[in-house]
């Protein structure tokens, strides 16, 4: 018999991390939420590394604030380069 895998929402994970910091006891928060404490430790570690960029949707990369800004700037640069190419061709 196979076990079904639970999927937790980003909001749930963030709230669980906030609760564990507020209460200071990961084990107690894990029991209250019905989550394995090892999983909670992973969430705390990820949150401390990526902050608000933690727990992205499936298929999206975890980025730090600087990495996200670089990605946005690269996209803007690419768009401007395409616009310039169109102007030169006319």
PAKOL-902743 format. One record per residue (C-alpha): residue number from 1; z, y, x. Coordinates in Angstrom, 3 decimals, padded with zeros to 6 digits, m for minus. Each point is the difference from the previous one (the first is absolute). Layout:
residues N
<r seq="NUM" c3="Z" c2="Y" c1="X"/>
...
//
This chain:
residues 90
<r seq="1" c3="000.000" c2="000.000" c1="000.000"/>
<r seq="2" c3="m001.047" c2="003.332" c1="001.510"/>
<r seq="3" c3="002.020" c2="003.160" c1="m000.182"/>
<r seq="4" c3="m001.528" c2="003.165" c1="m001.316"/>
<r seq="5" c3="000.027" c2="002.967" c1="002.300"/>
<r seq="6" c3="001.647" c2="003.148" c1="m001.311"/>
<r seq="7" c3="m001.812" c2="003.291" c1="000.413"/>
<r seq="8" c3="002.122" c2="003.110" c1="000.142"/>
<r seq="9" c3="m001.319" c2="003.463" c1="m000.726"/>
<r seq="10" c3="000.041" c2="002.767" c1="002.559"/>
<r seq="11" c3="002.487" c2="001.946" c1="m002.116"/>
<r seq="12" c3="002.345" c2="m003.010" c1="m000.165"/>
<r seq="13" c3="m000.112" c2="m000.458" c1="003.770"/>
<r seq="14" c3="000.657" c2="003.668" c1="000.675"/>
<r seq="15" c3="002.885" c2="000.073" c1="m002.469"/>
<r seq="16" c3="001.480" c2="m003.145" c1="001.570"/>
<r seq="17" c3="m000.145" c2="001.594" c1="003.457"/>
<r seq="18" c3="001.628" c2="003.169" c1="m001.311"/>
<r seq="19" c3="002.785" c2="m002.029" c1="m001.652"/>
<r seq="20" c3="000.673" c2="m001.959" c1="003.179"/>
<r seq="21" c3="000.324" c2="003.224" c1="001.985"/>
<r seq="22" c3="002.219" c2="001.573" c1="m002.658"/>
<r seq="23" c3="002.321" c2="m002.991" c1="m000.320"/>
<r seq="24" c3="m000.269" c2="m001.032" c1="003.654"/>
<r seq="25" c3="000.175" c2="m003.685" c1="m000.892"/>
<r seq="26" c3="m003.349" c2="m001.791" c1="m000.015"/>
<r seq="27" c3="001.481" c2="m003.303" c1="m001.124"/>
<r seq="28" c3="001.640" c2="001.466" c1="m003.102"/>
<r seq="29" c3="m003.119" c2="001.926" c1="m001.020"/>
<r seq="30" c3="m002.124" c2="m003.103" c1="000.534"/>
<r seq="31" c3="002.223" c2="m002.050" c1="m002.303"/>
<r seq="32" c3="000.008" c2="002.717" c1="m002.663"/>
<r seq="33" c3="m003.799" c2="000.267" c1="000.047"/>
<r seq="34" c3="m000.645" c2="m003.735" c1="000.334"/>
<r seq="35" c3="m001.885" c2="000.391" c1="003.276"/>
<r seq="36" c3="000.475" c2="m001.981" c1="003.207"/>
<r seq="37" c3="001.868" c2="002.053" c1="002.584"/>
<r seq="38" c3="m002.569" c2="m000.877" c1="002.686"/>
<r seq="39" c3="m002.682" c2="001.566" c1="m002.163"/>
<r seq="40" c3="002.143" c2="003.097" c1="m000.457"/>
<r seq="41" c3="000.432" c2="000.290" c1="003.765"/>
<r seq="42" c3="m003.794" c2="m000.082" c1="000.370"/>
<r seq="43" c3="m000.351" c2="002.747" c1="m002.594"/>
<r seq="44" c3="002.578" c2="002.171" c1="001.778"/>
<r seq="45" c3="m001.717" c2="m000.528" c1="003.341"/>
<r seq="46" c3="m003.406" c2="000.863" c1="m001.454"/>
<r seq="47" c3="001.394" c2="003.072" c1="m001.752"/>
<r seq="48" c3="001.632" c2="001.253" c1="003.195"/>
<r seq="49" c3="m003.306" c2="m000.379" c1="001.864"/>
<r seq="50" c3="m002.478" c2="001.351" c1="m002.569"/>
<r seq="51" c3="002.179" c2="002.093" c1="m002.322"/>
<r seq="52" c3="m001.690" c2="000.963" c1="m003.254"/>
<r seq="53" c3="m003.178" c2="m001.786" c1="001.119"/>
<r seq="54" c3="001.789" c2="m003.346" c1="m000.231"/>
<r seq="55" c3="m001.009" c2="m002.715" c1="m002.421"/>
<r seq="56" c3="m003.663" c2="000.897" c1="m000.574"/>
<r seq="57" c3="m002.043" c2="m001.731" c1="m002.680"/>
<r seq="58" c3="m001.850" c2="m003.140" c1="000.926"/>
<r seq="59" c3="m002.879" c2="000.561" c1="002.382"/>
<r seq="60" c3="001.267" c2="003.377" c1="001.200"/>
<r seq="61" c3="001.285" c2="000.486" c1="003.508"/>
<r seq="62" c3="003.480" c2="001.270" c1="000.764"/>
<r seq="63" c3="m000.328" c2="003.322" c1="001.749"/>
<r seq="64" c3="002.473" c2="002.379" c1="001.506"/>
<r seq="65" c3="m000.256" c2="003.639" c1="m001.012"/>
<r seq="66" c3="m001.990" c2="000.852" c1="003.138"/>
<r seq="67" c3="m002.387" c2="m002.922" c1="m000.487"/>
<r seq="68" c3="m000.598" c2="001.006" c1="m003.612"/>
<r seq="69" c3="m000.702" c2="003.599" c1="001.062"/>
<r seq="70" c3="m002.432" c2="m001.186" c1="002.676"/>
<r seq="71" c3="m001.837" c2="m002.135" c1="m002.568"/>
<r seq="72" c3="m000.310" c2="002.981" c1="m002.368"/>
<r seq="73" c3="m001.255" c2="002.262" c1="002.793"/>
<r seq="74" c3="m002.557" c2="m002.598" c1="001.125"/>
<r seq="75" c3="m001.301" c2="m000.252" c1="m003.558"/>
<r seq="76" c3="m000.283" c2="003.785" c1="m000.255"/>
<r seq="77" c3="m001.822" c2="000.141" c1="003.339"/>
<r seq="78" c3="m002.438" c2="m002.672" c1="m001.151"/>
<r seq="79" c3="m000.655" c2="001.896" c1="m003.250"/>
<r seq="80" c3="m000.676" c2="003.253" c1="001.868"/>
<r seq="81" c3="m002.314" c2="m001.789" c1="002.432"/>
<r seq="82" c3="m001.980" c2="m001.430" c1="m002.939"/>
<r seq="83" c3="m000.230" c2="003.454" c1="m001.586"/>
<r seq="84" c3="m001.255" c2="001.468" c1="003.288"/>
<r seq="85" c3="m002.617" c2="m002.738" c1="000.297"/>
<r seq="86" c3="m001.250" c2="000.788" c1="m003.505"/>
<r seq="87" c3="m000.229" c2="003.726" c1="000.792"/>
<r seq="88" c3="m001.980" c2="m000.646" c1="003.204"/>
<r seq="89" c3="m002.488" c2="m002.246" c1="m001.812"/>
<r seq="90" c3="m000.795" c2="002.646" c1="m002.662"/>
//
